[in-house]
């Protein structure tokens, strides 16, 4: 789904989960809008890809009407219409800043010389090689240990903190404070809480696309820095006669030869030139003028020694920095456009499940599979009450026999609309060999609509005097669930 449509849906979610306000449509008005949209769409297909696309169109149309029915202040509407993203001047600033940094770095370090061991030029190359190495290792690690990307959970507006600077998984505190200044007359109100909750939810939903956008401009900035250093090298050579050479306290001529040949190997290979000999490097130890001819048998003999090394460094930066970075920028740009037009919503959340029920005319059906825990009447009543709280009184539950510790998930034939829920006791410590494999089986067999619920009552009662330990265990499970592509739902006896 495209970013604009998802943003409207997330904003409508914030409106509908906010505290009642005269500026927002009430429950009756929202139900009427739902019926109007369903009537306008007619009787769309509800199965397969056609059903998924039709449901997305229903959500988008309904969200637009919910927003239109809201009497929101101009500053909140501006907040909705202007998503927090890279400012228009930021790309130009990144490119110009990188270009100037590369230009200045060479001017400061080697103003009148072509230094074979130039810190500015070699530093740019080595830094980029380290970036490539990290990129390859990171990609190999992700291939070896793939992790499903958990879709961000939309937090209800009523549960969001009113303080714009509160810590959390949304925008940084400084960005929230900056955005919050656009609503000076709404401080402490439910509408401000709704707007900031919308900002946090959108920040989470758009994170993959935003990350690709930043990588795009960082790659372009790296290419611009190398181009700036080359521009300084060539412009200085127009008005100055370079001295060429190298000097080092710790490196011998043989070591310098080996290092430079290893570093320049890609450009030498592309230009079909042979590596530099030891005599080439020894003749340049110290400093010689540009008009000194190249060593006998050296490449490009018609050039002065300075021109030769200017071309060598130009080819090196082009081959190892500029071209690869531009290719990486192109990849991230394509990835950014794809992610911005294929954003995912957490459709297994109660908010969307309720709309799915209205769209398809079916009540939500859950198949609950307990794992390594006995289901007493009290526990069953609490879980079913939690189900009704999330999905409404029309939600149905089917209980499967409890699985023993270490057992694999059995093959289960479920009705097409049913969602499978794995119920695990919070008292168990998450284990990669046991629980991660179980979650992987759950995802393979029942898809992204499957869920993980955690029974918290036993562990909470056992640690009633240590609330911090309960919080740590909950955070441990939630982090473990995210790493395995799920969102952990906490179910307590207090739900009953």
FIVOKOL-374681 format. One record per residue (C-alpha): residue in one letter; x, y, z. Coordinates in steps of 0.05 Angstrom, whole numbers, padded with zeros to 5 digits, always signed. Each point is the difference from the previous one (the first is absolute). Layout:
N
AXYZ...
END
This chain:
496
X+00000+00000+00000X+00027+00069-00018X+00026+00047+00054X-00054+00053-00008X-00055-00052+00009X+00034-00031+00060X+00010+00068+00032X-00075+00016-00007X-00017-00068+00031X+00048+00011+00059X-00029+00070+00011X-00071-00028-00001X+00023-00053+00051X+00024+00056+00046X-00066+00037-00007X-00041-00062+00017X+00042-00021+00059X+00004+00070+00030X-00039+00023+00060X-00070+00026-00018X+00001+00071-00025X-00049+00047-00034X+00049+00007-00057X+00000-00074-00016X-00056-00043-00028X-00035-00043+00052X-00012-00075-00003X-00067+00007-00035X+00029+00045-00053X+00059-00047-00012X-00047-00059-00008X-00041+00039-00049X+00062+00017-00040X+00019-00074-00001X-00069-00018-00028X+00005+00056-00052X+00067-00024-00025X-00023-00073-00003X-00061+00021-00039X+00043+00042-00048X+00048-00058-00012X-00057-00048-00014X+00016-00074+00010X+00075-00007-00013X+00037-00066-00001X+00023-00020+00070X+00049-00056-00017X+00071-00003-00025X+00038+00060-00028X-00064+00032-00025X-00029-00002+00070X+00064+00029+00030X+00000+00057-00051X-00074+00013+00012X+00009+00002+00075X+00057+00050-00009X-00045+00043-00043X-00054-00004+00053X+00050+00022+00054X+00026+00057-00042X-00069+00027-00020X-00026-00007+00071X+00060+00036+00029X-00008+00058-00047X-00073+00008+00021X+00017-00006+00074X+00051+00056-00008X-00048+00043-00040X-00053-00009+00055X+00048+00025+00053X+00000+00074+00018X+00074+00005+00014X+00041+00063+00012X+00043+00024-00058X+00066-00017+00036X-00020-00073+00009X-00022-00005-00072X+00068+00029-00019X+00033-00053+00043X-00038-00054-00038X+00014+00029-00069X+00075+00013+00012X+00033-00066+00022X+00065+00005+00040X+00051-00016-00053X+00065+00027-00029X-00008+00075-00012X+00004+00021-00073X+00065+00037+00012X+00032-00060+00035X+00022-00039-00062X+00032+00062-00031X+00033+00015+00067X+00027-00071+00006X+00029+00001-00071X+00030+00070+00006X+00028-00014+00069X+00032-00065-00023X+00028+00034-00062X+00030+00057+00041X+00027-00048+00053X+00036-00041-00054X+00027+00063-00033X+00025+00030+00065X+00030-00064+00026X+00048-00004-00058X+00015+00075+00002X+00019-00005+00073X+00042-00063-00002X+00035+00004-00067X-00005+00070-00029X+00059-00001-00048X+00018-00074-00004X-00023-00065-00029X+00017-00044+00060X+00001-00074-00015X-00021-00011+00072X-00052+00056+00002X-00041-00004+00063X-00060+00035-00032X-00004-00043-00062X+00020-00067+00030X-00044+00015+00061X-00061+00007-00045X+00017-00066-00035X+00013-00039+00064X-00063+00026+00034X-00043-00021-00060X+00033-00068-00001X-00019-00009+00073X-00071+00020-00016X-00003-00051-00057X+00028-00054+00046X-00052+00015+00053X-00055+00000-00053X+00021-00068-00025X+00007-00030+00069X-00067+00029+00022X-00034-00028-00063X+00032-00068+00010X-00022-00002+00072X-00072+00017-00020X+00002-00056-00052X+00028-00050+00050X-00048+00020+00055X-00061+00030-00033X-00048+00038+00045X-00071+00017-00019X-00014+00074+00005X-00055+00010+00051X-00053+00050-00023X-00004+00058+00048X-00058-00001+00049X-00046+00061-00001X-00007+00026+00070X-00069+00028+00020X-00001+00075+00008X-00030-00004+00070X+00060-00041+00026X+00052+00048-00029X+00035+00048+00048X-00019+00073-00008X+00072+00024+00008X+00030+00010-00068X+00069-00013+00026X-00015-00066+00032X+00047-00057-00019X-00025-00057-00041X+00006-00035-00067X-00026+00059-00039X+00035+00063-00025X+00058+00026+00042X-00019+00046+00056X+00030+00061-00034X-00042-00014-00063X-00063-00009+00041X+00012+00065+00037X+00013+00035-00066X-00064-00027-00030X-00038+00014+00065X+00016+00074-00005X-00046+00002-00060X-00058-00011+00049X+00010+00053+00054X-00074+00008+00016X-00013-00075+00010X+00049-00016+00056X-00029-00051+00048X-00061-00015-00043X-00026-00065-00029X+00010+00026-00070X+00074+00013+00013X+00006-00071+00029X-00033-00027-00063X+00046+00039-00047X+00063-00023+00036X-00024-00073+00001X-00011+00005-00075X+00071+00027-00008X+00029-00058+00040X-00040-00053-00039X+00019+00030-00067X+00073+00003+00021X-00001-00075+00013X-00039-00019-00063X+00044+00042-00046X+00067-00020+00031X+00023-00048-00055X-00013+00051-00056X+00030+00056+00041X+00063-00041+00013X+00008-00015-00074X-00008+00074-00015X+00056+00019+00048X+00046-00054-00028X-00013+00028-00070X+00025+00069+00019X+00058-00026+00042X+00025-00040-00060X-00006+00062-00044X+00036+00041+00053X+00058-00050+00002X+00006+00004-00076X-00002+00077+00004X+00056+00001+00052X+00045-00041-00046X-00019+00046-00059X+00017+00061+00043X+00069-00028+00016X+00013-00013-00074X-00025+00070-00018X+00050+00030+00049X+00055-00044-00029X-00013+00021-00071X-00016+00074+00013X+00063+00009+00041X+00040-00033-00056X-00025+00054-00049X+00036+00056+00037X+00054-00037+00039X+00057-00046-00020X-00006-00061+00044X+00058-00032+00035X-00008-00075-00001X+00026-00052+00049X-00007-00031+00068X+00035-00002+00067X-00009-00045+00060X+00036-00013+00065X-00024-00072+00007X-00013-00026-00071X+00054-00023-00048X-00004+00008-00076X-00017-00074-00007X-00057+00006+00049X-00027+00062-00034X+00004-00036-00067X-00039-00059+00025X-00053+00043+00034X-00012+00045-00060X-00003-00057-00049X-00050-00036+00044X-00043+00063+00006X+00004+00020-00073X-00010-00071-00026X-00073+00011-00023X+00016+00062-00040X+00064-00031-00029X-00041-00061-00021X-00053+00042-00034X+00052+00043-00035X+00041-00061-00021X+00063+00029+00032X+00053-00038+00037X+00016+00011+00074X+00053+00050+00020X+00070-00027+00008X+00044+00012+00060X+00044+00047-00041X-00062+00043-00016X-00013+00010+00074X+00073+00010+00019X+00008+00056-00051X-00057+00037+00033X+00025-00006+00072X+00007+00072+00022X-00029+00052-00047X+00011+00011-00074X-00029+00052-00048X-00058-00015-00046X+00040+00009-00064X+00045-00058+00017X-00015-00055-00051X-00027-00067+00022X+00048-00056+00013X+00023-00041-00060X-00052-00051-00019X-00054+00031+00044X-00071+00009-00024X-00021+00065-00035X+00072+00022-00015X-00023+00063-00037X-00026+00029+00066X+00037+00034+00055X+00005-00038+00065X-00051+00046+00033X-00052-00009-00055X+00010-00074+00004X-00017-00004+00074X-00058+00049-00007X-00031-00047-00052X+00016-00060+00044X-00036+00029+00060X-00058+00022-00044X-00008-00070-00026X+00006-00029+00071X-00054+00044+00030X-00045-00010-00060X+00006-00076+00002X-00002-00010+00075X-00044+00057+00024X-00040+00040-00050X-00027-00055-00045X-00016-00050+00056X-00033+00054+00042X-00043+00023-00058X-00021-00072-00012X-00018-00009+00073X-00038+00067-00002X-00039-00025-00061X-00017-00064+00037X-00024+00037+00063X-00039+00048-00043X-00037-00057-00034X-00010-00033+00067X-00026+00064+00031X-00052+00009-00056X-00021-00073+00007X-00007+00003+00076X-00038+00066-00005X-00051-00033-00046X-00004-00067+00038X-00010+00020+00072X-00030-00053+00046X-00053+00010+00053X-00009-00045+00062X-00065-00030-00025X-00003-00051+00057X-00011+00056+00050X-00069+00005+00031X-00014+00067-00035X+00010-00030-00069X-00031-00067+00019X-00064+00036+00019X+00000+00036-00067X+00015-00066-00035X-00061-00029+00035X-00043+00057-00026X+00030-00006-00070X-00007-00075-00005X-00062-00008+00043X+00035-00051+00045X+00017+00000+00074X+00073-00011+00017X+00018-00073+00014X+00060-00018+00043X+00033-00069+00008X+00038+00001+00066X+00058-00049+00010X+00027+00000+00072X+00073-00019+00007X+00029-00034+00061X-00056+00024+00046X-00063-00029+00029X-00065+00035-00019X-00043+00006+00063X-00071+00028-00003X+00026+00066+00029X+00054+00006-00052X-00048-00017-00056X-00050+00052+00024X+00054+00054+00005X+00026-00015-00071X-00070+00001-00029X-00016+00065+00035X+00064+00029-00029X-00021-00025-00069X-00068+00034+00007X+00034+00065+00023X+00045+00000-00062X-00047-00025-00054X-00070+00011+00027X-00053-00046+00029X-00010-00033-00068X+00070-00030-00001X+00003-00075+00005X+00054-00043+00032X+00020-00072-00013X+00047-00033+00050X+00052-00052-00020X+00033-00049+00049X+00059+00029+00037X+00068-00017-00031X+00054-00030+00043X+00066+00036+00010X+00044-00012-00060X-00056-00026-00044X-00008+00025-00071X-00061+00035-00026X-00048-00053-00027X-00035+00005-00067X-00067+00033+00011X-00055+00009-00050X-00032+00068+00015X-00055+00039-00034X+00027+00050-00050X-00017+00064+00040X+00026-00029+00066X+00063+00028+00033X+00045-00048+00039X+00023+00025+00068X+00058-00032+00038X-00010+00009+00075X+00065-00004+00040X+00012+00010+00074X+00041+00061+00016X+00034-00040+00055X+00039-00038-00054X+00066+00031-00022X+00002+00008-00077X+00048-00050-00031X+00026+00004-00072X+00001-00075-00009X-00072-00010+00026X-00042+00062-00005X+00032+00031-00061X-00009-00064-00039X-00073-00003+00024X-00013+00071-00024X+00033-00016-00067X-00047-00060-00008X-00059+00045+00019X+00018+00051-00053X+00013-00052-00054X-00066-00037+00011X-00047+00057+00018X+00031+00062-00031X+00003+00071+00025X-00070-00002+00031X+00025-00048+00055X+00014+00030+00069X+00039-00010+00064X-00035+00010+00066X+00035-00002+00068X-00036-00022+00063X+00028+00047+00053X-00041-00015+00062X+00043-00057+00029X+00066+00037-00006X-00031+00065+00025X-00028-00035+00062X+00067-00033+00014X+00036+00066-00005X-00052+00046+00032X+00055+00032+00043X+00048+00009-00059X-00036+00040-00054X+00066+00015-00034X+00012-00073-00013X-00069-00006-00032X+00016+00059-00045X+00067-00030-00020X-00033-00067-00017X-00054+00034-00041X+00053+00042-00037X+00041-00063-00012X-00058-00037-00032X-00022+00061-00041X+00070+00009-00028X+00005-00076-00014X-00067+00003-00036X+00021+00059-00043X+00064-00035-00021X-00042-00058-00024X-00051+00042-00038X-00056+00003+00052X-00031+00048+00049X-00010-00028+00070X-00069+00013+00031X-00003-00001+00077X-00060-00036+00030X-00011+00005+00075X-00052-00027+00049X-00022+00072+00011X-00031-00005-00069X-00056-00043+00028
END
